[in-house]
Amino acid sequence: MLPYVELLGKQIPMYGVCLMTGILIAGVFAYLESKKRGVIPENLIIIAATAIGLGMVGAKGMYIIVSYSPAELMGIIKEKNFSLLLQGGFVFYGGLIFGILGAVLGCKMASVQIGDYENIVVKYIPLAHAFGRIGCFCAGCCYGAPADGGWGVVYSNPLSNAPTGMELLPVQLYEAFFNVVVFIVLWSIDKRNPENKVMLPMYLGIYAVERFILEFLRFDKERGFLWGISTSQLISIVLFIMAIVLFVIRFRKNKKQCQSRSKDVFY
């Protein structure tokens, strides 16, 4: 594919180009929507900055955890070869978890309620993620299982992370497509009822199922495995359970608020 692009005589990773494009587009849409909803857009910038910053740290940290054994990490620390840890990619789940924590921190810094910005921010996460997966496809990372019958793609560039000369399922594009679908679903729900408070658990639950299934189609070995399933599948199970619990809590809270309003109107 196209792992790098030439810019001013330098090779720029295509993954980074696609990821930053997705973040920029999602950020612009979220900013414009915050103005329409009457919330302060400058606070959104603070929330986004802390979410993206901590998200990047979490994504890189989880990549290091699943890619290096404890012995390898000790060797890197003893040799002080820390630049090696900066190489390689990112793990989305690490970025998502730390990104949520970063968003909470950003809300604290801006002295705002996270619920005022949750619907705006959450539904654009899968949109930005879709661009990131296109970048994965270009770079050859997160590649799919061997395929035949014309269903796969063949990487020929020696700089790509995927095995060359082998037909592989374009699982990165599958995930990009489903992420766009998730974005459309969340956008439609939010447009129908902007006051709903279930956007985060819905996204976490839907994506957890999506990721758990797509992991069976992947073939890269840098994901880490435990109890016969990948690290991402294990996290998907935990997030799905958490999403259900959070959804029930939010749903009951919304129901009580609606009942309270109804009583006030009747009175």
C-alpha positions as CSV (number, residue, x, y, z in Angstrom):
1,M,0.0,0.0,0.0
2,L,1.3,3.4,0.9
3,P,3.1,3.4,4.3
4,Y,4.7,6.8,3.8
5,V,4.2,10.0,1.8
6,E,6.9,12.4,0.6
7,L,6.6,15.9,2.0
8,L,9.4,18.4,1.7
9,G,11.9,15.6,1.1
10,K,10.9,13.8,4.2
11,Q,8.9,10.5,4.6
12,I,5.7,11.1,6.6
13,P,3.9,8.0,8.0
14,M,0.5,7.7,6.2
15,Y,-1.0,6.4,9.4
16,G,-0.2,9.6,11.2
17,V,-1.6,11.7,8.3
18,C,-4.9,9.7,8.3
19,L,-5.2,9.8,12.0
20,M,-4.6,13.5,12.3
21,T,-7.0,14.1,9.4
22,G,-9.7,12.2,11.2
23,I,-9.1,14.0,14.5
24,L,-9.2,17.4,12.7
25,I,-12.4,16.7,10.9
26,A,-14.1,15.3,14.0
27,G,-12.9,18.3,16.0
28,V,-14.2,20.8,13.5
29,F,-17.6,19.2,13.4
30,A,-17.8,19.0,17.2
31,Y,-16.7,22.6,17.5
32,L,-19.4,23.8,15.1
33,E,-22.0,21.7,16.9
34,S,-21.1,23.0,20.3
35,K,-21.9,26.5,19.0
36,K,-25.3,25.4,17.7
37,R,-26.1,23.8,21.0
38,G,-25.3,26.9,23.0
39,V,-22.4,25.5,25.0
40,I,-19.1,27.2,25.2
41,P,-16.9,25.9,22.3
42,E,-13.7,27.0,24.0
43,N,-14.4,24.5,26.8
44,L,-14.6,21.8,24.1
45,I,-11.1,22.7,23.0
46,I,-9.8,22.1,26.6
47,I,-11.7,18.8,26.8
48,A,-10.4,17.7,23.4
49,A,-6.8,18.6,24.2
50,T,-6.7,16.7,27.5
51,A,-8.6,13.7,25.9
52,I,-6.3,13.5,22.9
53,G,-3.2,14.1,25.0
54,L,-3.9,11.4,27.5
55,G,-5.4,9.2,24.8
56,M,-2.1,9.2,22.9
57,V,-0.2,8.3,26.1
58,G,-2.6,5.4,26.8
59,A,-2.5,4.2,23.2
60,K,1.3,4.1,23.2
61,G,1.5,2.6,26.7
62,M,-0.8,-0.3,25.8
63,Y,1.1,-0.9,22.6
64,I,4.3,-1.3,24.7
65,I,2.6,-3.6,27.2
66,V,1.2,-6.0,24.5
67,S,4.3,-5.8,22.3
68,Y,7.2,-6.3,24.8
69,S,7.7,-8.9,27.5
70,P,8.7,-7.9,31.0
71,A,12.2,-9.2,30.2
72,E,12.5,-7.1,27.0
73,L,11.3,-4.0,28.9
74,M,13.9,-4.5,31.6
75,G,16.6,-4.9,28.9
76,I,15.5,-1.7,27.2
77,I,15.5,0.2,30.6
78,K,19.0,-1.2,31.5
79,E,20.4,-0.2,28.1
80,K,18.5,3.1,28.3
81,N,17.3,2.5,24.7
82,F,14.1,4.4,25.3
83,S,13.8,5.5,21.7
84,L,12.9,1.9,20.8
85,L,9.7,2.3,22.8
86,L,8.7,5.3,20.7
87,Q,8.8,3.1,17.6
88,G,5.8,1.1,16.4
89,G,2.1,2.0,16.6
90,F,-0.7,2.6,19.0
91,V,-3.5,0.4,20.6
92,F,-6.9,2.0,20.2
93,Y,-8.4,0.7,23.4
94,G,-5.6,2.2,25.4
95,G,-6.3,5.5,23.7
96,L,-10.0,5.2,24.3
97,I,-9.8,4.4,28.0
98,F,-7.2,7.1,28.7
99,G,-9.0,9.5,26.4
100,I,-12.2,9.2,28.5
101,L,-10.2,9.9,31.6
102,G,-8.7,12.9,29.8
103,A,-12.1,14.2,28.9
104,V,-13.2,13.9,32.5
105,L,-10.0,15.8,33.5
106,G,-10.7,18.5,30.9
107,C,-14.2,19.0,32.2
108,K,-12.8,19.5,35.7
109,M,-10.3,22.0,34.3
110,A,-13.0,23.9,32.4
111,S,-15.4,23.6,35.4
112,V,-18.2,22.2,33.3
113,Q,-20.4,19.1,33.5
114,I,-19.3,16.3,31.2
115,G,-22.9,15.6,30.3
116,D,-23.1,18.9,28.5
117,Y,-20.4,17.8,26.0
118,E,-20.8,14.0,26.1
119,N,-23.2,13.7,23.1
120,I,-21.1,16.1,21.1
121,V,-17.8,14.4,21.6
122,V,-18.7,10.7,21.8
123,K,-20.5,10.3,18.4
124,Y,-17.4,11.7,16.6
125,I,-15.0,9.2,18.1
126,P,-15.9,6.4,15.6
127,L,-15.6,8.9,12.7
128,A,-12.1,9.9,13.7
129,H,-11.3,6.2,14.3
130,A,-12.4,5.3,10.8
131,F,-9.7,7.6,9.4
132,G,-7.2,6.0,11.7
133,R,-8.1,2.5,10.4
134,I,-7.6,3.7,6.8
135,G,-4.2,4.8,8.0
136,C,-3.6,1.3,9.4
137,F,-4.5,-0.2,6.0
138,C,-2.0,2.1,4.2
139,A,0.7,1.2,6.7
140,G,-0.1,-2.5,6.7
141,C,-0.5,-2.7,10.5
142,C,-3.4,-4.5,12.1
143,Y,-3.6,-6.7,9.0
144,G,-6.1,-9.4,8.4
145,A,-5.9,-13.2,8.1
146,P,-4.8,-14.9,4.9
147,A,-7.5,-14.9,2.2
148,D,-8.0,-16.4,-1.2
149,G,-10.5,-16.1,-4.0
150,G,-9.9,-12.4,-4.6
151,W,-11.3,-11.3,-1.2
152,G,-7.9,-10.0,0.0
153,V,-5.2,-7.5,-0.7
154,V,-1.6,-8.1,-1.4
155,Y,1.1,-5.8,0.2
156,S,4.2,-5.4,-2.0
157,N,5.9,-2.4,-0.4
158,P,8.8,-3.7,1.8
159,L,8.2,-0.8,4.2
160,S,4.7,-1.9,5.1
161,N,4.1,-3.8,8.4
162,A,2.2,-6.6,6.8
163,P,3.7,-9.7,5.2
164,T,4.4,-9.0,1.5
165,G,3.3,-11.2,-1.3
166,M,0.4,-12.8,0.7
167,E,-3.3,-12.2,0.1
168,L,-4.7,-10.8,3.3
169,L,-8.2,-9.8,4.4
170,P,-8.5,-5.9,4.5
171,V,-9.9,-6.1,8.0
172,Q,-8.7,-2.5,8.6
173,L,-11.2,-1.3,6.0
174,Y,-13.9,-3.5,7.5
175,E,-13.5,-1.7,10.8
176,A,-13.3,1.7,9.1
177,F,-16.7,0.9,7.4
178,F,-18.4,-0.3,10.6
179,N,-17.0,2.7,12.5
180,V,-18.7,5.0,10.0
181,V,-21.9,3.0,10.4
182,V,-21.7,3.4,14.2
183,F,-21.2,7.2,13.7
184,I,-24.3,7.4,11.6
185,V,-26.3,5.4,14.2
186,L,-25.1,7.6,17.1
187,W,-25.7,10.8,15.1
188,S,-29.2,9.7,14.2
189,I,-30.1,8.9,17.8
190,D,-28.6,12.2,19.0
191,K,-30.5,14.1,16.4
192,R,-33.8,12.5,17.4
193,N,-33.3,13.1,21.1
194,P,-30.4,15.5,21.9
195,E,-31.3,15.3,25.6
196,N,-30.5,11.5,25.9
197,K,-27.8,10.6,28.3
198,V,-26.9,7.1,26.9
199,M,-24.5,8.1,24.1
200,L,-21.4,6.8,25.9
201,P,-22.6,3.4,27.0
202,M,-24.2,2.9,23.6
203,Y,-21.0,3.6,21.8
204,L,-18.9,1.4,24.1
205,G,-21.3,-1.5,23.8
206,I,-21.6,-1.3,20.1
207,Y,-17.9,-1.0,19.5
208,A,-17.1,-3.7,22.0
209,V,-19.2,-6.2,20.0
210,E,-17.8,-4.9,16.7
211,R,-14.2,-5.2,17.8
212,F,-14.6,-8.6,19.5
213,I,-15.9,-10.1,16.2
214,L,-13.4,-8.4,13.9
215,E,-10.5,-9.6,16.1
216,F,-11.2,-13.1,14.7
217,L,-10.3,-11.9,11.2
218,R,-6.9,-10.3,12.3
219,F,-3.6,-12.0,11.8
220,D,-1.0,-9.7,13.4
221,K,0.7,-11.1,16.4
222,E,1.4,-7.8,18.3
223,R,-2.0,-7.8,19.9
224,G,-1.2,-9.9,23.0
225,F,-3.2,-13.0,24.0
226,L,-4.6,-14.3,27.2
227,W,-6.8,-17.3,27.8
228,G,-7.0,-18.0,24.1
229,I,-8.3,-14.6,23.1
230,S,-6.6,-11.4,22.2
231,T,-6.1,-8.5,24.7
232,S,-8.6,-6.4,22.7
233,Q,-11.2,-9.1,23.0
234,L,-10.7,-9.4,26.7
235,I,-11.1,-5.6,27.0
236,S,-14.2,-5.8,24.7
237,I,-15.9,-8.2,27.1
238,V,-15.1,-5.9,30.1
239,L,-16.3,-2.8,28.3
240,F,-19.5,-4.5,27.1
241,I,-20.4,-5.4,30.7
242,M,-19.6,-1.9,31.9
243,A,-21.6,-0.4,29.0
244,I,-24.7,-2.4,30.0
245,V,-24.4,-1.4,33.6
246,L,-23.9,2.3,32.7
247,F,-26.7,2.2,30.2
248,V,-29.1,0.8,32.9
249,I,-28.0,3.4,35.4
250,R,-28.4,6.2,32.8
251,F,-31.8,4.9,31.6
252,R,-33.2,4.7,35.1
253,K,-32.0,8.2,35.8
254,N,-33.6,9.6,32.7
255,K,-36.8,7.8,33.4
256,K,-37.0,9.2,36.9
257,Q,-36.3,12.7,35.6
258,C,-39.1,12.3,33.0
259,Q,-41.5,11.1,35.7
260,S,-40.5,14.1,37.9
261,R,-41.2,16.5,35.1
262,S,-44.5,14.9,34.4
263,K,-45.6,15.3,38.0
264,D,-44.6,18.9,38.0
265,V,-46.6,19.6,34.9
266,F,-49.6,17.7,36.2
267,Y,-49.4,19.6,39.5
